Amino acid sequence: MTQHFGIMTDSGADFSLEYKKKHDLILIPTRIMIDDVEFIDRENITREEIIEKMINDKAKTSTSVAPPVEFHRIIDESLKKYDKVLYISISSKMSATYQNAVLTAKKIDPERFFAVDTQSVSWGMSLLIDHAILRRDQGITIEKVIEELNAMLKSLKLYFIVDTLEYLRRGGRIGAAKSMIGKLIGAKPILTIEEGEVKPADTVKSLDAGTKYFENKLLEFSKDYTNYVFAAIYGIENKEFKKFAEDLVNRFKPLKFFYEPIGANIISHAGPYVFGIGIMEIPDDALISYK
């Protein structure tokens, strides 16, 4: 029998509307500002529209958390629908969404609301969400799922290459990577997420060099872990990057592979020319979900 608990996330995670509908994924949507106009992520703005405005109109983009009334409505409705709700959140160091959701749930029904701060973003979050969905649908208890997510956080890695740090600087999400500003003449930054913040990992001269860096990171990971899932992610699709990702999958044979676009929220901060990878180990007792 399937466990009756809902899975909630926010705009820090990346997934399609089809995926959201199929798995009844609950979303706390970010507000996205394009110049002086406010939109609601995935409701009245798409990633493609944001990319077009950023490239062609040189539009300034920023994001903000949903208003308190929206948190209350979404959490209240979710707790009425499900016995329990598991919230898998963007890093609490990148957004106030985690704190707002937890504080709101305390006012409604804290005993049935569980939260995991992923200390990550984008497909760092989505790999965890997908695992939680698989395990829930297998009938695993919410407590066991949380235990697995917390264990997997220790192995979770996310790396991405961007054209410029300007978008991150504007949005205040640059973290320790601000030390790279002014040192990138002729180079592109490779960034990672550590301790919930954006941090510098390296610099490269081109996307080709960046993909080689990603390949080396996957090689290092595969030496430490046997069973893992892998995501290759992009802002604007690139045929060479897709081929690179497919070649890695054929070589390393992860348990599960995702080749997916990065969502509107992250594009707004990282810019449209962003590529990355996410890697995460799967615990031995959860391997049945991937067979």
N, C-alpha and C positions, 0 to 999 in steps of 0.2 A: 504494500500500500504506500502510495506517494505521501511524503510528509507534507502537511498543509502549512507551509510557510512561504511568505513572499520574499522576493529578492529585489532590493532597491539600490539604485546608484544615482550618480549625478552626471553633469555634462563633462566632468573630467575624463570619463570613460568614452571609448569609441565603439560604436556598433551601429548597424543599420536599423532603420525603422522596421524592416521585416523581421530582424532578429528580436527586436524589442517586443513585437506583437506575438511572435511564435512562442516566446518563453515568458510572456506576461511580465516582462521586466518593468519595474516601477522607476520612473525618472524624476529627479528634481532638476528642472532645467535652468541653466544659466541665462542671464540676460546678456545680450551682445549688443554693444554700441558700435555703429558704423557712422563715423563722423558724429552727428548730433541726433541720430535716429536709433531708438531702442527696438530690438527684436528679441524673440524668445527662441532659444536654440531648439531646432528640430520641429518647431511649430509654425513659424512664419519666416524662417530663413534657412537656407541650406549651405552646406560647405562650399558648393560650387558657386553660389551667388557671392559668398564672402571672398573667395579667391578671385573672382572676376572683378569685384570692386577694389580689392587690394592691388591687383596688377594694373588694371586699365584706368581706374579712377584715382589711384594712389590714396585710397581712403584710409583714415585712421581708425583702428579697431581697438576695443577694450571690452572687458567683461565685468559683470558684477553678480553677486549672489541673488537668488530669488528673494522677494520680500517675505517677512515673517508670516503673513496671512497665507502665502502659498505653501510654505513649509507645513503649517498647521493643517491645511486642507489635504495635502498629499499624504501626510503621515496618518491623519485621522481616518481617511478613507481606506488606507492600506490595512490598518489595524481592525477595521470593521470587516474587511474582506478575508483576512488571513488570521489564523490563530497566533502566529508570530511573524515578525518581519526582520530580515537580515539586511542591514545597510552596509554596502561596500563602497567606501568613499575615496575621493581624491585626497591627496596628502593634506593634512590639517595645517601644514606649514605653507601651503600654496593658496589656500582658500578658507574662508570662514564657514563654508558649507557644512563640514563635519560638525563643528561646534554648534551651529544653529540647529542642525537636525537632532543632535543629542539633547540639547536644551528643550527643544520643542517636544520631543518624545517624553521627556520627564514630566511635562505638564499634562500629557494625555494618558499614557500607560507605559511607564518605564520597564515594567516586568516582562513585557512582550516585545520589546524593541531592542535589537542587538546591533552593535555597530563595530565594523572593522576599519580602522584607519590604514589604508594600504601604503601610506607614505610614498605613493607613486602617482602616476597619471597616464592617460592614453591607454596603450595596450599593456602597460604594466598593470593597470586596473582590470582591463578586459579579460586578460588571461585568468585572473582570479575569479572574475564573474562567471566566465564560461565553466570553470571547474565547479563552482558552487551550484550552478544550474544542473550540471551533469549528476552531481552527487545528490542534490535534492530529488531529482527525478528518479534516481535509483532507490530512493526511500531512506537515505541517511538522515539522521537527526540534525537539527540546526546546531546543536552543541558540538557534534563531531565535525561538521563542516567548518565551523569557526576554528576548531583545533587544527584542522588541515590547512586552512588559509594562513593562520599565524605561523605554521611550520614552513609553508612555501614562501612566505615573505622573506625568509632568510636567504633563499637562493635567487629570488627574482632580480633580473637585470634588465635595464632599459638603456639603450644608447641611441642617439640621433645626431645627424649632421644637418646644420642649417647654413643658409647663405650668409646671414648676418645676425648679429645679436640685437639689432635695433628694435625689433618687435618685442622681444623679451624685456628689454630695458624700458620701453614705453609702458608696458603693462605691469612693471614692478615684480616680475616673476623670475628675474635673472639670477637671484641668489649669489652664490660664490663665483659664478661665471663672469661677474662684472669685472673681475681681475683681468679678463682676456681683452676687454675693450681697449682699443688703441694698439693692440699687438697683432692684429690680424691682417696686415697688409699682404695681399696676395694669397691669403690662406682662409680656409673655412673651419669653423669650430666644430669639434665633436663634443657633445655634452652627454652627461649621464644624470641619473637621479640617485642621490645618496642621502640617507637620513632625512628623506622627505623634501629635499631641495635640489634645484638645478645646480650641477657642479661641472667644472671643466674636466674633460677627459684627455683631449689631445687636439692637435690641429693637423689638417691635411690640405693638399693643394687642389684636390679635385674630388668629385663624387666617386670616381673609380678608386682613388686612394682610400676614400671613406668606406667603400664596400669591402676593400681588403682588410681594413681595420675591423669591420663587423665580422668578417670571416674568421679572423684570428681570435676574436672574443668568443665566437661560437666554438671554435676548436678548443680553447682553454676550458670552456664550460663543459664540453663533452668529455674531457679528461677527468673532471671531478664528479660528474653526474651521468648516470646511465639512462634514466627515463625522464624525458623533458618535452615540453611543448615549445613551439617557436613561432614568432610572428614577424613578418616583414611589413612595414607600414610606410605610407607615403602621403605627401601633400598633393602634389601634381604627379600623376602617373608617368613613369619612365620605363620604356621597354627594356632598357639595359638593366635597370634595377630589378625588374620582374624576372628577367632571365637569371640574374645573379641569385635571387632568392630561390628560384626553382632548382638551380644547380646545387645550392646548399642543402636543400631538402633531399634531393636524390643522393647526395653524399653522406649526410649525417642521419637521415631517416628518423626525425623526431616522432613522438607519439601522435602529435597533431600539429598541423601547419595552418597558419592564417596569412593570407596576403590581402591586406585591407587598407582602405583610406583612413587618414587621420581626420577626426571630426572638426566641426566649426569652432568649438571652444579652444582647442589646442592650436588650430591654424591661426586664430586671432592673435595668439601670443608668440608662436614660433615662426609665422610667416608661411607662405605657400610652398616655398622650395625647401621642404624638410623631408628627410628619409630616416628610417630607423629600424631597429630590431628589438624585440622583447623575448626573453628566454626565462623559463621557470621549470624547476624540477617538480615531478609528481611523486608523492609518497608511495611506497610499495603497496600499502594496503588500499590505495585508491586506484591502482592500475586497471582494475576491472572496468572502470568507467571509460577506458580508452581502448578497450579491445573490440 
